Every structure is written in structure tokens, then in C-alpha cells.
Amino acid sequence: MRVPFQVEVHQQVVNGMMHIPEKKRFVNKVVIMCYGLNGNRTEEHRMSVKLGDKLIDEGVTFVRFDYRGQGISCGEMNEVNFASRVEDVGAVIDFVRGCFNYENIEYYVIGFSDGARIVPQVCINNEKIRTAILWNPIFSMENSPFMKTNNVSTNENRLITNITNNKKCYQLYGLPISIEYLRDIRSKKTAYDEFAGLECEKICIWGENDQYSQMYRETMCEKKGVINYIVKGATHLFNGKIAEDEAMYVTMQYILGEDVHE
């Protein structure tokens, strides 16, 4: 069953969708999706929708939503930054906790791409999160292939004015990005160490052919306390049914407590 919901954050509405199982497990498990730069509640090739439908068959609740400034939520893209996104996730978690009448819940958060920068702060702010799962994480875009590929500059001459709110912004991958947001994604203060230092269970699922996360994969696979899984032949967005299905299958196995072998 899919149930739409709304959460108000600073007088702006965050819209989302909950996938609710007909029969719950002995322990309530709730998965919350944290997207990257231009991610939304459906995600690339509807991957989030498919994962949600698969999880409810296993008795697991799945929550997906649009950050403020994204999709059908209120606000403009050039008004948000990482702090506001962390705040949105926190508001959604509080809403879910109320839906379950504050029962004991195992929370799992999935960070996709640069959503990986949001997950550590979400986990630090919410001690009840059991597992942090990252899909092709990008912890910082400074000197990353993504920034070079998209020819991003912070030169003041590149500033434009967003006609919807008359605010100055940059363009990144065709998106109006606030000055604060661009500083966030280019910051050398990476969430890499924050993630590696989390006390909860930590899992990274990598695409073998993902050029954007490769610089992190090589060192994260050597970190103690971090479970790593590589999807053979997969790109950054897990394009193709085989890669998509494997990424979702492995994610589900970890959430359900099953053994996973490459």
C-alpha cells in the first residue's frame, strides 16, 4: 500500500510517499531514502519505487520524499543547502515515529550519490538508526570527475538570477544552485570520515564502472567496520536491469539480515 504524506518544515511542505506493508515484521523496520543533488522521490529509472514495492512484500516500511526545493515539495532549488536537507530528513523521521505511535523501530537510511553527505549527519542526529547504506557515495565534489565533467566554476561572473525568486545562484548540471549549496558540495570538509566513524552498521554498495565514486571506493574498502559490495559492470546510477536488480537485492538482504556474498 502506498500512502502520500506531508510534513511541514519552516512553513514549507515536504511531500512524500510511504510504502506500508500489510503485515509487519516482529521488529518494525523502516527504510528512509536520502537522495543526491537532483534526486527525488522516484529516483533514476524509478529505482526507489521498485525498492519500496519489494520491501513491503517483506514486511518493511519504505519512505521516499522530495526535499524542499525538489519535485513536488515547496521551495526553490536555489534556496536549499545540505543543512536544510538534513533538517528535512529529520522531520520525516519524526513524522514516521509518530505514525508508529513511537514504538520501537529499526531505522535504515540509504544515501544515493552525494546523498552520502547527508547520511552521516542524519545518523549523528538520530541515535535510533541501525544501519547506514550508501549507493555509489560521493562525499565531496571538490576535484571530483563530476565537477570537471560539468565544467563548474565559482567565478562570480557565472552567477545568474533565478527569475522565480530573484535570488543569485549558479548553474550546475542545468540546476539553479545556491551559493551556499555550491560551497557545501565543493567543501574540503568531507563527510567521508564522519561516515567511517559512525557507530551504527555501515554498508557501501558500489558500481564497478562508476568513475564518480571510484576515488572513495579504493580507500573505503580498506576501512574496518565498513561492509563493501561491488556490483560488477554497474555505472553511477546502476543503469540497466541487471545492475539495478543486484543493487536492490543486496540492499534488501542487508536490511533483512541475510548473508550476502559477491
N, C-alpha and C positions, 0 to 999 in steps of 0.2 A: 504494500500500500504506500502510495506517495502522498504526502501531506504538505502543502505550501505553508510557510510561516513568515512572520515579520518580526523584526527586533528593532527597537529604536535606540540609536546611538547619537547623542548630542542633537536631538531633534531631527535626525535624518533616519530614514528607514532602510534597513538591511533586509533584503528579500532572499529567501532560501527555500529549500525543499528537503524534507525528511523522508527517508525510506524506512518504513516501520514494519518489522516482521509480524506475522500473525501469531506466531508462537515465539516467546523469548527464551533464551538460554537460562540455565540455573544462575549464572552471573550475567548481569546486564553489560553488554559490550556495545560501545558507541564509537563510531569512526567519524572523524571530522576532517574534511578536505581543506587544505591550505594551498591556494594556487600561487602561481608566479606572476610575472609582470602583467600580461594581458589575459591571464586565466579567468575563467568564470565557472558558474555552477554546472555547466555541461562538459567543459574542457574539450581538448582536441579529440576529434572523431568520437565524441560522446563517451569518452572513457569513464568519466565519473558516473554517468548514468548507468552504464553497464555494470560497473563495480558495485554500485548501490543495489541494483536488482539481484546480483549474485549473492551479496552478503545477507540480504533479508531472507533468502532461502535457507541460510544457515543460522537464522535467529539473531542476526546482528543488525543494529540500527546504524544507518549511514546518513550523514548530514553534509549537504553541499549548499553553497550560498554565493552570492555576489558581494564582494567588498563594496563599501561606499565608493562611488565614482566609477563602478563597473556594472556592466549588464543592466539589470532592471532595478538595481538599488539606487537610492538617491545620491546626489552629489555629482561632481565633475572629476574626471581623471586627474586633472592638474591641481586638484585641491587635496590630494591624499599623499601619504608617505608610509614608510614602514611602521611607524608608531601607530598610525591610525588603523592600519591593517591588523596589527597585534590586538588593538583595542576591539576591533570588530569580532575577531575570533573569540576573545574573552567574553564578549556579550552573548555570542551564540552558545558558548559552553554554559554560561549562567542560565540561559533560556532552556537548554536541554536538561540541565539539572532540575529545574522547576518542573519540566514535563514529566520527569520520573519521580516527582514528589521527594526529591533529594535522597532517593535510595542509593545504595552502594553501586557505583558504576565504574567499569574499567574503560578509560578513555584511550583511544588511539588517534594520533594525528598524522596525517600524510602531507608532506610538503613536496610539491612538484616544482622542479626547476629552481628559480630564485625564491620560491615559497620556502625553501630551505632556510632562508634568513629569518623567516617569521617564526618557524617552529621552535627554535631554542628559547626565545623569549616567552612564547606561549607556555612551554613546559616549565620554565622558571616561575611563571606567574600562577601555574595551576599544578599543585603537587600531586593531584589525583591522576595525572596522565601516566599510563602504564608503559606505553611504547611510542616512540617517535620513529616514523618510517619516512625516508626520503627517496623520491624518484629523481634520478639524474640531478642531484643538487648542484646549484651554483651559489656559493657562499658570498662571493664578491665579484662584480663585473669589471673591476679595475684590471686592466691589462688582459682581459679575457678575450678569446676569439669572437665572442658575441659583439663586444664593443667595436672591435676592429672591423668585423664584417659589416656592421651597420653604420660605420663612419660617424660615430657620436663625438661631439665636441662640446666643451663647456664654454667656448668662446662667447662673450656677451653679444657679439654680432649675430649669433644664431638664435637669440631669444625672439619669440613671436608672441603675439597677443591672442589668447583664446577669445573668440567673439562671443561665446556663451556667457562668460563671466568677467570678461575684460581683464583677466589676470595674465601676467607674463609667464611663459613656460618654454620648455624645449620640446623638440620632437624626437622621439626615439622609436624607431620601427613604425613610424607613422602615427604614434600616440602622443598626445599632449601630456608632457611630464612636468610636474612642478620642480622648481629649483631645488627644493628640499629633498624630493624623491630622487632626483639625479645624483645629488650629493650622497644620499644613502647608498645607492647601488654601486657608486664608484668608491665608496669609503674603503680605506685600507683596514679599517676595524672590521675584520671578518667574523662571521658567526661560526666559522669552522671550529675554533677552539671551544666556543660555548657549547656547540653540539657534542663534540667529543667528550666534554666534561660533564654532560648530563648524567644524573644518577638513574634515570629510567632506562629501560631497554632501548637500544639504538640499532636501527637497521637501515642500510642503504642498498637500493636496487639500481643498478647502473646499466645503461645501454652500451654495449661493447664498442659501437661506432659513433658514440656521442662525442664530438670534438669540444663541446662547451664544458662538460663536466670532467673531462679526462684529467685535467691538471689536479683535481681534487681526489679523483679515484685512486691514483697511484699511491698517494700517501695515506688516505683513509683506510685502504685495505691492509695497511700495516698497523693500524691503531688497535690496541687491546680494548675489548669491551664493545666493539662495533661489529655487527654482523653485516657482511657484504655479499651481495649476489649479483652476478653479471649475466644479463640477457644477451645471448650471442646474436650478433648481427643487428642489434637494435640501435636506432638513432635517438636523438634527444627527446622526441615526442612519442617514442615507441610506435612509429608508423608501421603499418602492416598488421594483419590479423594475428600472425604467429607471435610477433614480439609483444603486441598488446595483450594477448591472452596469457602469455607466460608471465608478464609483469603483474597482471591481476591475480593469476593463480598463486604465484609466490607470495604476494601481499596477503591474500586470504589465508594461506597456510600458516603464516606467522601469526596472524590475528587469531586464528582458531587453535593455535598451539600445536600444529602438526610439524613433523620433521621435514626439512627441505634440503634437497641435495641438487647440486648443479649437474 
